[in-house]
Each structure stands twice: as C-alpha cells, then as structure tokens.
Amino acid sequence: MPKTNEFRIEEHKKFWRHEKTEGLLAGFRIGDYFFATHYQAAKPLLVNGQKISPDMIDVDSFLEDYEKQFQLVDRLDQTAFWTAEPYTGIPWMEAFWGSEIIAGEYSCVAHHFVKGPEELESLRFSMDNPWVEKYFEFVKKLNTLSAGRFPVGEPIMRGQGDTTGALMGQTELILAMYEEPEMVKAFLERMVDSFLAINEEMHRLNGDFLGGSGMGFYHLWAPGKCVWFQEDICALLSPDLYREFFLENERRICSVYDYSLTHQHPSAFYNLDNLLSNEGLKVVEINKDAGGPGIREMLPQFKKVLDKGKKLQVWGDLDEEEIKIVYDNLPPEGICFNLIEKDIETAQRVSDYLNGIHL
C-alpha cells in the first residue's frame, strides 16, 4: 500500500524526536554523483571554459527535467519527500559575492579574484544582484511546478570558509587566517549574514509545506523551517583553526533554525568532535565517498554522532548489504539514508528491501 503523506510526516517527526520509526527513513536520487548533469537543459551551459552569466540560464527550460526526476523517484514509494532545489551546478554563494562562474564538463566553478584579505572589506552582497534574482526565479517557478506535490529547498550553497576560499583561493585564505585574522573573521560574519538572508527569503517564498519545510539536497522534511550548511575546507584546517574561525558562526546559523544539518566527508573526521560540540546542530550527514572508507569502517564515527544526541544521515550509493550493516550495528533511532542509485531498477530493488524492514 503506498505511503500516505500523513504516514511520511509522522515518520519524520519521530526521526526529529530521536524515536524509532516504523521502517528505515530513506530517500532516493537516480543517476551518478554528478547531479548537475542530470538536466538536459544544462547541456548548453556545461562547455569547458565557458563563462556563465545569469541571462544564459533559462529556468523554464529546466522544469521538464525537474518533473521527470520527481516522477521517477515518486514510483519508489519512499518515506522521504523528494525536494527540488535551484540548479545545483551553479556555485551560487560565490556568484552572489562577485565571482565569475566558469563551466566545466560536470558542473561550474567560481573564479577567485580577491588578491588579499584587505580586499575582503570592499566586497558587497546585495539582494538586487542578478545572480540572486536568478536563484529566486528558480525558487518561485519550482514552487509553481510543485503545486503542493513536493517541497522546494536549498541547493549546495557552500559554507563561509568554502565560499571565501573560492573568492580568494584556499591557500591564500588559510595564510590570511594567520596574517590578518580579524579581517577574515569580519568577512566570515558578513558571509553568514548573506547566507541567512538568502535562506530566510527562500522560506518566505516557499511558505508552508504540509506543516513544515523541505531540506534541499538531503531531502528531509522538518516540522518547521530548516537549514543545512557545509564546510569542506575543514578537511584542510586544524581543529584549533576550525574552532577559532568557523564554529561560532555555525552555532549562529543553528540558533536561527530549529532544524539543521551539516555535511561531512570522511577526510574531515578529525574535526568531527568540533561539529558535535555545536549544541544547536541536529543532524550530521556523512558521505560514503568514492574511494573513501566503507560503511563498516565508518561505524565508529556513526556511533559517535548518535552517542552525542545528534541524528545521522548516511549518503551515497549504498546497497542492501551496506544498509544492513548500519541497522545491524547501530540503534535505529535518529538514522536516515539519502541513497544515490545508478538506475531506477537498482533503486526499486533497494526500495523494496527497505520497505520490507520493520524496526
């Protein structure tokens, strides 16, 4: 029997309350990890070396791709809500702050242009920026396309350090932390201000979805407004630098939203304790990375997240055996999956497996 929205909402509420759900809470994406290439409308953009401007992006031409993705995943009777996000191939935060956006074969990158920390003070963020306007054009048109069928959420927005590193170069940013720490800290605060402003406007435009909101990219529903953030640059930082420059701003983000998630790669596990010290943070998402440690190898980190009272999302191309490793070795409360399966047949098989599990 297909899952009703009422059932799916209740399962999510149990997840947020850290209670046992009826089955394993999971959502799916179909295809490979290169999400930006999942849109036929993006093909004219993804030409190596091509400079991308907002007027080159025809939002209407993307809508058929979004509809196809929703219809495909909707066949799986998943517990999570498929969520639409503004096209994830654009490094939006970098564009908002003035970077040129250059296409590659699989996505777009930001061209760094800041010559030193003294130039950070002169950078300005404005909601009137054409890139900001293009972002919200996606939000508005995706809500119209949804017509209440799926939520609209936040794409990859990059964190305060990731974005600043893209504007000036990661090595240059780390050197600036030592040479001009106050300049860097002041800019990071302004970066977070802009991130919060964008998210607040997105929530305003989205309105209410079944009594709550959808978390983009990680496809969780929350019984209120939600946010997620990432800081991949923490894989390059000592724990001391991470605490000094980023942790308080991340606490600030979590203080604004009752429902929050942060993204983590295994390469940054040495900073996991810092993440877990953020009292307001609700969910830690951990990637199963290509070429990285396997699910069994990451069980100690999964357990550490749960032992600290946080919820855990496991992300990647897991199969049935890897899912079983998780629920055989960890308590089921507060665990969910975001599964990337190569095709609909594989996804259907894994979905059937999940639907046969009763906790």
N, C-alpha and C positions, 0 to 999 in steps of 0.2 A: 504494500500500500504506500503511495507516495507520501513523503513527509510534508505536513502542513506547515505554513508559516508559524502558526501558534506553537507547534512542536519545536521547530528550529529556534524560535525566540527563547523558549523555556530552556532548551539545552545550552544556549549561550549564557543565559542568566546563571545557570548552575556553574558553568565554567568560570564566570567572573566571581562567583561566590566561593570558588575553590571547592565545589561539591562534585560528587560523582555524577557523570552524565549517563544516559541510558546506553549509549554507544560511544565510539570514539569520534570526537568532533573534528571534521575534516572538510577541506575544500580543495578544488582541483583547478589547474590550468593545463591546457593541452598544447604540446609542442616542446621546443627546446628552451634553454635558459635565455635565449636572445629574444626577449619579448618585443623589442622594438621592430623586429622583422615580421611579426605576426599580422601586420596590417598591409594589405595590398596598396592602400593609399600612401604608405610611406616610401614605396619603392622609388619614386622620382626624387625623393629627398636624400636617400642613402647612397650618394655618389661620393666616393672618396675625395676629400679635399674641398668639397663644395661648401661655400659659406651659406648658412641658412638664416633667413630673416623671417619675422612673423608673417609677413604678407605672402610668403611662399606656402604657408600651411593652410590648406582648405579643410576646415573642420568638418564640413558637411560630407566630404569625400571619405572620411574615416568612419562614419556612422554605420555603414553596412558591415564593416569589419567588426565593430563592437557588437552588433546584433548577432552576427554569426557566432562569435565567441560565447555570448550568453546562451544562445540556443543550444550550442554543442554541450556546454557544461550542465545546462539545465536537464539534459537527458539522464544525468548520473544520479539524480535523487540524493544530492549531497546535503549535509547538515549545515554547512556554512552558506553564506549568501555571496554569490558571485558579485563582484564590485567593479564598476567602471571607473577608470582614472584618466585624467588628461594624458595624452600620448606620452608614454614613459621613455621614449627615445630622446627627448629634449632635456638637457640639464637645466631645469627651469630656474633654480635659485641663482646659478651663475649668470644666466641670461638677464634675470631681474636686476643684477648688480652691474651689468655693463659688459660682460664678456662677449666676444664674437663666438658664434656657435658654428662648428665645423663638422660636416658629415663624415662618417666612416661607413664601412660596409655593413656593420651590425647595429650601429647607434650613432649618436652625435656626441661630440666632446666640446669643452669650453677652452678657448684660447686664453692663457694667462697673460695679463698685460700690466699688472701692478709691479713697479720696479723696486719698491721697498716699503717698509712699514709706514714711513712718513707719508706715503700717498694714500693710505687707507682712510685717513681722516677726511679727505676730499671726496670720497665716493658717496653717492647718494642713492637711496632707494625711493621709488615713487610708485604709488598705485596707478599712476597715469602712464607708466611705461608700456609701450606696445606689446612687449612680451607678457606683462601681467594681464593686459586686456585679452590676449590670445588664450592665456591659461583659463581665464574665466569664461571665455566663449566656449571652450570645451566643457566646463562645468555646467553652464546653462543648457547647452544642446544635449549633453548626456542625460541631464535630468528630464528634458522633454522626451528623449528617446525612451528612457526608462518607463515613464508613465506609471510609476509605483511598483514596477516589477523587480528592480534591483537598486541598491544604493549607489551613490557616487562618492568617491573618496580621494584621498591624497596619493599621488604617484611618488616615485623616487624624488625626493626634494633635496637630498644631501644635507649633511649636518653643518654646524657652524664652522668646524675645522675643515671638513671636506670642501666646503664651498670657498672658504678663504684660501685654502691651499690651491684650489683650482684658479683663483684670481691671480695669485702671485707666485705659484709654484710651491710644492710641498716642502722641498728642502729649504727654500727661502723662508717659508712660514716657520719652520722649526728653528732656524737661525734667529729669526725675529723674536721668537719667544724668549730667547736669552738676551738679545741685544736691546730690544725695545718692548719689554713685557707689558707695560701699561698701555701702549698704543694698540698692541694686539688684543688685550683684554677689552678695551673700549670698543674696538670694532666688532669683536665677537658678540658683545652685548647688543649692538645695533643689528647684527645679522640675525640674532634670535628674535629681536623685536619685529623684523620684517617677516620672519617665518611665522610668528604668531599672528601677525596681521593678515597674512595670506590665508592661513587656516581659519581664522575667525570669519573672514568674508566667505570662504567656501562653505562653511557650516550655515551661514546666513542664507546663502543662495540655495543650498540643498534642502533646508528645512528639515522636517521630521521624517524619518523612515521607520515605520512600524514601531514608533515609540522610542527610537534611538537613532543611531547613525552607523554607517559602514566604514570600516578601516580599509582604505585603499591598499592595494598591492598584497596585503596579507589577509584580506577577505574575512575579517571578523566583524560581527555585529556587536555593538555595545549599547546598553540601555541609557545612553546619554551621549554627549559629544566626546569624540575620541581623537587621538593624535598618535602618529608614530614618527620616529626620528632615527637617524643612523649617524655613525661617526667612524667610517672605515679607517680614517687616519690614525685612530687609536692603536692600530697594529704597528705603527711607526713610533709611538710615544712611550716613554717610561711611565709607570703608574704615577709617579710624582708629577710629571708634566700634565698628565690627563686630569689629575685632581685639581691642580692649580688653575688650569685654563678652561676646562670644559664642564666639570661636574656641577658647579653651582648653576650654570645656565641650563643644564639638563634638569636639575631639580626645579628650576623656574618653569620650564615647559610642563613638567608633570604636575606642578601646583595649579596650573590653569585648567587642566583637563582631568576628569576623574578616571578616564580610561586611556591608558598609554602603553605603547610598545616600543622597544628598541631592538635594532637589528645587530647581529653579532656573527662574525666569521671566526672559525676555529683559530686562525692565525693571530687573533687578538685575545685568546683565552687568558693570557696573563693579566689582562685588565678587567676580567670578569668580576673580581671582587669589588672593583670600583663601581661598576654598573649596579651591582647588587646592593651597594650602600645607599643608593637613591631610594629613599623611603616611599616616594610617591609613584615610582615606576611599578606598573602592574604586570607586564609581560616581557619576557626576553625571548626573542626569536633567534634560533641558531640554525645556520645553514649547513646542509650536507653539501660541501663544495666539491666540484670536480677535482680529483687529485688530492683531496684532503682526507682527514681521518674518517673512518667509517662510523656507523651508528653505534656499534658496540664500544668502540674506542671513546666515544663522546659521552657514554653513560655517566661517568663521574661528574662531568660538567652539567648534564641534565639534572642529575640529582641535587647538585649544589644550588641550582636555580630554585627547585621546588622546596628544598630544605629552608631557603631564605624567605619562603612565603610568597614567591613570585609564581606567576603562571609561565608555562613553557609552550612555545610553538616550534615544531620541528619542520624545516622547509627543505624541499628538494625532491629528487626523483626516486623516492623510496618504493620498494616493492613489498609484497606481503610479508616476507621473512623479516625485513628490517622493521616494519611496523610491529610485528610480533615481539621482536627484541625489546622495543620500548615498553609495550604493555605487560610483558612478562617480568620486567626488571624494575619497573617504577610504579608508584601508586597512580591510579588513573585520574585522580582529581587534579584539575588545573593543567591538563595536557590537550593540545590540539595539533593538527597537521595541516600544512599547506603543501599539496603534492603536485609536482610537475611531471606529467606523464607524456610520453612521446607521441601517443596517438589515442584516439577515442576507444579503441579496442582494449589497449592496456589499462586505460583509466576505468573502463567499465568493469574489467576483471578485478581491479583493486577496490573499486567502489562496492562491488558485490561482496568482496571479502569483508570490508569494513561493516557493511550492513548486516553481516552475519554475526558480528561480535556484540555480545551483550555483557556489559560490565557488572 
